[in-house]
Amino acid sequence: MTPESASSGIPEPGPSGSADGAAPAPEPGSRVSDYDYELPPGRIAQYPVKYRDDSRLLVLERAGLPLRHLRFRDIVTLVPSGDLLVVNESRVLPVRLLGRKPTGAPSEILLLRPVGEVGEGALDTAGGPSGGVRGSGVTAGLGDAKLWEALVRPGGKLKPGRRVEVAPELEVEILDSTPDGGRIVRLVTDLSGEEALHRFGHMPLPPYLERQDEPLDRERYQTIYATDPGSVAAPTAGLHFTDRLLDEMALRGVGLARVTLHVGVGTFRPVESEDPARHRMHTETYQVSREAAEAVNRCRASGGKVWAVGTTVVRTLESAAGEDGRVRPGTGATHLFIHPPYRFKAVDRLITNFHYPRSTLLMLVAAFAGYELTMEAYRVAMAGEYRFYSYGDAMAIL
């Protein structure tokens, strides 16, 4: 003990750097449990509002200004001329197939992505068993795809060799298993793969929507600008936009760029480790066109702000950006997990929905807005009876 500490009565720091030698308290937002919160089930929006842009909009300013409560149609007043709106034009596929085994027992197949032809060797995207199906890569299109990677239910009963009848014109044959518990399946039909899905597939609504899909979901669980099929979940921040809103923003001098990130089923998987750094992020495919990359780079170079419509756009742009902040065009796969602390390179503003507890999506928002501000905004949203999750309300982070 030094003479100074002895005379002052202040304990000398221990080996850990704390006054009493105990381990320092973790930083707020550094543990997965920091992102837990209680949400009454009745606050989960089971259906969309009648008009897309009538959703509520909570405005959070990172400068510390008071939160504002608007309607989503008011977004046009927040985005100034010279800024750029970046949207994800991935389209949700009706990839949930409901059928029965030969015994009559109900079964469910969730198609994840097309794969290539049956061949020798391992499944190249998942390390499948020898003699299985060789993957066609992460950018396989829909087209006449008949071979798919899938999740099945009941998993213990649907082994290779089994079949599920979805309709007289469509059966699903189980071909192989994947190391993570999935299956490789074949659509047995005279129809094209795309036509079979559109005729007999169901929209893959998130599990927290405790209902079956309905005809309205074919339109409303889809953004108005969705053109590139490949997602098993909607990029939900974009669900609030209308053609009128986009037209009005264009007249005000706001630019629009389109990228694609196909949302995978991993977006619903929980983070099981208390340490975010130990979580293995699911991989999703993305594409940034030369036009989109140039629009982003030109906007930022001229002093404008880049607005990401949703966490999928954030992950796309941040994956495609170099350390200098310039976005490179191209196609690839990303498993980027954004959580505090993170230095954003290409995104200046964020429009997003309210996400479920302990999720990678909520952690991304906290990395962008700051942990304390994010959780305060969520407390305000709950107290103000905002609607949560996919069909819920939105937040704009400035």
N, C-alpha and C positions, 0 to 999 in steps of 0.2 A: 504494500500500500504506500502510495506517495504521501509526503507530508501535506500536500494540498488537499488530497481526498480525506486524510485523517482529520484535518482541522475542520473541514466543511461537513463531514458526516455523510458525504455522497459515496455510495459503493463504487468501487473501481470496476470497469467493464470486465466480464469474464471472457473466456476463450472464444465464445460465440459472438462476441461483440455486444451483447445485451448487458444490462447493469447487474443482473444476478447470475449470469452464466447460462440462462435458459435460451433455448432456440428462439430466434426472432419470429414474431408473428408473420404469417404469410401475407403477401400483398392482397388487398381485396381484388377479386376477380381472377386470382391465380389458381383456384380450385374449382372443379366441376360443381361441387355442392354450392358454391357461391351463386350459381345461376338457377337455383331451385326457387320456385315460388308456388303459392297455392292459388289455383284458379278454379272457381266453381264451375262444374260441368255446364251449367246453363249459359255460361259466357262464351262457349265454343260455338261459333256460327255454323249451324247445320245447313243453311241455305244462303245463297247470295241475296243482297238487297235487290229491289225491283230494277233499279237503274244502276249500272256499273259505277258511274261517277258520283252517286249519292252516298257512297261510303264516307265515313268520317275520316278526318286526317289530323293527326297530332303532329305539330311542328316542333321539333327539338333543335335548338341552335347551340352549337358547341361553344359559342362565345359566352354562354351562361345566361342569355336572355330568358324571360319567362316562357314557359310552354304556351303554345297557341292551339286553339281548337277550331278547325275549319272543316269544310266538306272537300272531298277529293277534287271536285270540279274547280276548286280554288287554286289548284296546283299551277294554273296558268299565271297567277300573280306572283308566284315564288321563283319562277325560272326566267331570268332576264334574257334579252336579246344577246346573241353571241355565245350563249351556253349550248351545250350538246346533251341531248337525251339519248342514252344507249339502252336498247331493249333486246331481250332474248326472244328470237322468233321460233324457238323449238315448239313443236306441236305434240300434244299428248295423244298417244295411241290408245285405242280401245282394246287393251291387251289382257284384260281379265276374262278368262274363259271358264264358264261354269258348266259342269257336265256330270256324268255318272259312270262309274265303273260297271263292268258286266254284271256284277252282283246287285246293281241298283243303288249302291251307296254313293252319296254325293261327293264330288271332287272339285277342286279348284286349281286352275293353272294360271300363273301370272308370268307372262312372257316378258323377259328383260331386254333382250337384244338379239338380232339375227346373228347366226354364226355360219361358217362355211360348210364345206362338204364333209361327209364321212371319209376318214382317211387314216393312214397309219400314224402313230406317234401321239404325243400328248396334246391335250387341248391347249393351244399356245397362249391363251389369255388367262388360264386358270390352273394350269398344271394338271390337267385331267389324266386319267389312266391311259395306258398304252392301248392302242386300238380304238380309241374313242373318236370324238369329233374334233377336227382341227378348226380353231376359230378363224374367222375371216378378218379379224382386226376390229378395232374399236369404232371404226367409222362405217361399218356395213350399213347399207340403206335398207329400206323396207321392200319396195318392189314386189317381186314374187317370192319373197323369203318364206321358206317352209321349215327350215331348221332354226331353232331358237334355244338360247339359254333361258331357263325358267326357274321359278319357285313353284312348288306343288304342295297341295294339302289334300288328304293327310300324307305327310312325308314318309311315314313308316310303311305305308301300303303301296305307294306308287313307285315300284322298283322297275328297273330296266326290263322291257318286254311287255309291260302292262299297257292297256289302252283306256282312254276315257272318251266316251261319246258326248260331244257337245251338241250336235244336231245331226239329223240324217245325212247332211252334206259335209259334216266335219267331225273327224276324230283326231285325238292327240295321242301319239305313240311315244312312250318313254324309251329313250335310246340308251342313256348313260347317266352316270352321276358325276357331280363335280366335287372337288375337295371341300368346298364350303357348305355342302348340304343341298345344293341346287341340282337341277337336272338339265340334260340336253334332250329336247323333244322335237318331234316332227309333226307338222300339220298334215294330216292325211285327208286330202280333199281334191276335187277336180277344179275348184275355184283357185284364183290367184291368192297368194297369202294376204295381200292387202284387202281384196274383196271379202275373204273369209272373216277377217277381223272386223271389218265395218259392218258385216251382216250379223255376226254372232258374238262379237266381243263386247265387253262392258267397260265403261270408263273406270280406271283404277283409283277410285276416291281414297283419300288418306284414311287410315284406320280410326282416327278420332272423329270422323263423320260416321256416326253410328246409324247408318241407313244404307240401303241399296241405292245404286245409281238410278237416276230417272232420266227421261228424255231431255229435260232442261239442262242436265249436266253436259250433254254433248256440245252445247254451245257455251255455257257459262263457265265450265271448268276448262276454259281455253281462252287465250288472249285473242284480241281482234286481229293481231298481226301475225299470228302463228302460221307458219308456212312449211316448216321443215320437220317432218314427223320423226319422232325418236325418243320422246320423254315418257316416263311412267308416272310423272307428277307434274303439275303445272308450275311454271314460274309465277307464283301467285301475286307478286307485287304489280304485275302487269294487268291483272284482271280488272282493275279499276278504270283503265283507259278506254275511251271511246274514239271513234273517228272524228267526232266534232272537236274533242279536246286536242287531238293531235293536229287537226287542221288549224285550230285557233293558235296553238303554240307556234306552228310554222309561220303563220301570218305575223306573229310577234317577233320573228327572227330567231327562233330556237331551232337548232339543227337536230337531226335524227339519224342515228346510226344503228345498224342491226348486226348482232352477233348471234351465235348459236352455242348453247350448252345444253346437252341432253341430260335431263334430270334422271338419276337412277334411284333405285329403291333404297340405296344406302342413306338417302337423306332422312329416312325415318328411323334409322337404327340408332339406339341410344349410345351415349358415351359412358362406358362402364368403368373406366379408370378415373380415380380422383384427380390425377395429374393430367391436364389436357395434352401435355407433350407426349404422353404414352399412347394416346389414341391414334389408331390407324384410320386415316380418312379414306372413304370410298373414292373410287376413281370415276370420273365422268369425262365425256368427250366434248371438245369444244372446237369452234371454227371462227376465226376472225378474218374477214375478207380484207383485201388491200384497201378498198374504199373505206371500210370502217376504221381500220388502223390509221389511215391518213386523216380522217375526220377527227379522231381523238387527238392525234398529235398536233393538228392544225389548230384545234380549239384551245388546247393548253398553251401552245406557243403564242397565241394572240391574247392571252390573259383571260380566256373564258373558263368556265367550270364544266367538268364532266359529271353528269348525273347518271348514276347506275340505277336502273329500274330493277331492283331485286338483288339478292345475294348471289344468284347465279351469274349475273353480269359482273359483279365485283370479282368473283373467282375467275371468270374468263379474262377480264382485262388485267388483273394482277398476275395471272399466270402467263399472259402474253407480253407483259411489260418487262423491259430490262431495268437494270439498276438506275439508268438515266431517266426512267419514267416513260420512255418512248415505247409505244405498243407495236409489236411486230405482227404482221399478218401470218396466218398459217393455221394448220389443223393439228390437234394433239389431244393428249389425255392429261388431266390434272388430278392430283390428290392433295392440292393445297388446302391446308387447314389454317384458317385465319382466326387467331385468338390473341388476346392481350399478352404481351405487347407486340405490336406489328406496325411497321412503317408502310403506309400506303403510297404506291408509286404512280397510279394512273387514275384514281377515282377521287373526286372532290365532294360529291354530294351523293346521298343515298335515299332512295324510296323503297320502303320495305313494309311487310305485314308484321303482325305480332306473332312471335314464335313460341314454341312450347318449351317448358323448363328443361334445363341441362342439355340443350341441343347445341350442335355446332353452329347453327344459324344464329342463335342468340349470342353466342360467343363472338361471332363475326361482327354483329352489330355493336357489341361492347368494345371491340377493338377499334371500331370506327368512331363511335360517339364518346367513348370513355365509360368505364364500368359503372361509376356512381350515377352519372347522368342517365345511362340506359336503364338501370334498375329503378331510378326515380320516375322516369317516364312510364315504365310498366306499372308502378304503383298508382300513378295518376290515371293511367288508362283503365286500370281495374276499378278504381274509385269512381271514374266517370262513365262506367258501364260501356266501354268500347267492346266491340266484338272481336274475338281472337281467332287466329289461325287462317287457313286457306281462304275461306269465304268471308273473312272478317275485315276489319278496318285497316287503315294504313298509317304509317309514320313517315315523315320527311325529315331527314337529318341534314342540317345546313352547316 
